[in-house]
Amino acid sequence: MTTTMLWIGGQITSLEIMKGVILPALVSMIIPLSMVAYSMRGKEVVSPQGGISENDANSTTEFERKLMFFMGIGILVAVPAFKTITHLPPFMGILFGLGILWLVGDLVHRKKEDNFKQHFTLAHALSKIDLSSIVFFIGILLSVATLEHTHILTSLAKWLDQTVGRQDVIVIIIGLVSAIVDNVPLVAASMGMYSLADYPPDSFLWEFLAYCAGTGGSILIIGSAAGVAAMGLEKIHFFWYVKKISGLALVGYLAGAGVYLLQHQLLH
């Protein structure tokens, strides 16, 4: 979400951010994954109860499930291409893809009984949306916009530059703080703190911010919209996440940040 915000705001471009952050992102994933794999070596992994019920599983085929999954992923990946080709806003691409997904879903399940089919419709999926979270983020963004127009964010950026001095350290701190405050408002605030006139698109600040905010928010489960959604849907407890996941996420975050700084120093 934070990377998408920077992309829509013009701070980064799709191709450059992929080239600049792909290696740090892979490192931030592989290192914690390797640690978990090593710690669980030889242990039996038991699937939790829940997920797709037996009736639902019997009413869909493996092909149908894979078709809808890969179409959903493909539509999200194709949004930058849609914006580049049509020059329309990204949300138009999302809505267009949503319409295609809705149509394909109805065609795939058109011959099934209504009591099974209704669970696989897009209307049923949209009914699960957490509107309170959406309203929360709207309120946060409105508050950040107010701080930007009153020039408080600009003053904060100047204070950070004078107090900390190093831009890479400032961005790393922003990533760590995003685990507590939530990465969406912090990125929105950063976009108001630093202007495109001083920091052009795809500059070090924006690329490193995209990595740090995107991964730093996962250090605590409350630091990202995905984590908050997972708490509600999967009933994940905050302290369980701190005990089991936060340390791994922090290691991956710092490792990826180190790789990005090294890569930037070598290539620039």
Secondary structure, 3 states (H helix, E strand, C coil): CHHHHHHHCCCCCHHHHHHHHHHHHHHHHHHHHHHHHHHCCCCCCCCCCCCCCHHHHHHCCHHHHHHHHHHHHHHHHHHHHHHHHHCCCHHHHHHHHHHHHHHHHHHHCCCCCHHHHHHHCHHHHHCCCCHHHHHHHHHHHHHHHHHHHCCHHHHHHHHHHHHCCCHHHHHHHHHHHHHHHCHHHHHHHHHHHCCCCCCCCCCHHHHHHHHHHHHHCCCCHHHCHHHHHHHHHHCCCHHHHHHHHHHHHHHHHHHHHHHHHHHHHHHC
